[in-house]
């Protein structure tokens, strides 16, 4: 009985060995050299050392690597340096503040002045010649407008042109030659003023001088390139504003984001 049990055990071991051998042969046949390439890769071991050796990977791997390499070798497109504007506000420029009541009094007493209630009043004023179109000129440019119209009283437009000329003259022969100051707000209807007043505490509901076509805001100076810093155009715009203010031609309110300018009668 015991001998029969021993013979039965060895039969099982032999059968298992045969099965394993067959599986090994099938595995070797399945991994064909024609379907794999050897690529040298560096492997990082848990211990931190690095070793290299032949590792079999799918034949498509080199093509994937080539696609990535081609992408990395695309010509580098150099991005031009952005020319940042120079601020014109009470934090940068030092000018006396003329009380807002003085601005309102001046706006109401200019020769062509009238209160622009709505778009219909705006169109009527333009057709009468009380408001005229304002476009870019020497020394200044008009920013894209969302809460005002590029219109001013004729005499205020003349003031803007004179200030632009004076600013440009200050920069002739300097690295900042060609710099312009940016006008960010001109004539607003009462409706536009009311909407703006909800977000801007400087906008005076019902009595803004912008609603008379008498005022404009200067917020920045824009240089043509980065060859010069902001010091020269900043000094130039301050000199122009101070000169016009001292001569009694303009009233100024230095604000957080801009310089508010009103023509005096």
C-alpha positions, 0 to 999 in steps of 0.5 A: 500500500505504501509503495503504491502511494509513492509511485503515484506521487512521482507520476504527478510530479512528472506530469507537472514537469511536462506541463511546465516545459510545454508552457515554456516552449509556447512562451518562447515561440510567442515572443518572436524576435521579429516583433521586438526591438532592443532599446537602451533605456536607463532604469532607476532602481529603488535604491537610487542607483542608475543602471542601463541595459537592453530592454525589449519594448514594442517595435512601435516605440521608436516611432512614438519617440520620433514623433515627440522629438519632431515636435520638440524640434519645431522652430522657436517663435520669439515673442516680442517684448510687450511695451507696458504703458506708463500711468498718469494718476494721482499716485504718479503725478503731483498737481494741485486738485481743483474742486469739482464744483469749479469743474461743474461751473466751468462746464456749464458756462462754456460757449457751446455747452449743453447737458447731454441727457441721452443718445437723441440729445447727443445726435442733436448736439452733433448735428448743430455743431455743438459736439464734434468728432475726436480722433487720434492726433499728434501726441495723443490717441483715443482708447477704445471706449465703452462708457463714453463717445469720442465727441467733445465741445469744439473748444475742448477738442482744440484744447486736447489738440494743443495739449497733444502738440505740447506733449509731443514737442517735449519728447522730440529728440529723446528716446521717448519721441513718438510717445502719446498720451491715452485719452480713456473717457470723453463725452457721456450721456446721463444714462451712461453716467448713471451706469458708470456711477454704480461702479465708479465713485468718481462718477457724479450722477446727474452732474458730471462734466463729461455729460457737458462735453467739457472734460476728458480723462488721461490715464496713460502714456504709451511708448512706441518701444522699450528703449526708454523707461517711463521717466521721460514721458511722465515728466513731460505730461506733468509739465504740460498739465502743470503749465496749462493749469497754471496759465488758467486754461484747465482745471485738474482732478488727480484721480486714482486711475486717471487725470480728469481735465476740464476746460475753463471758460 
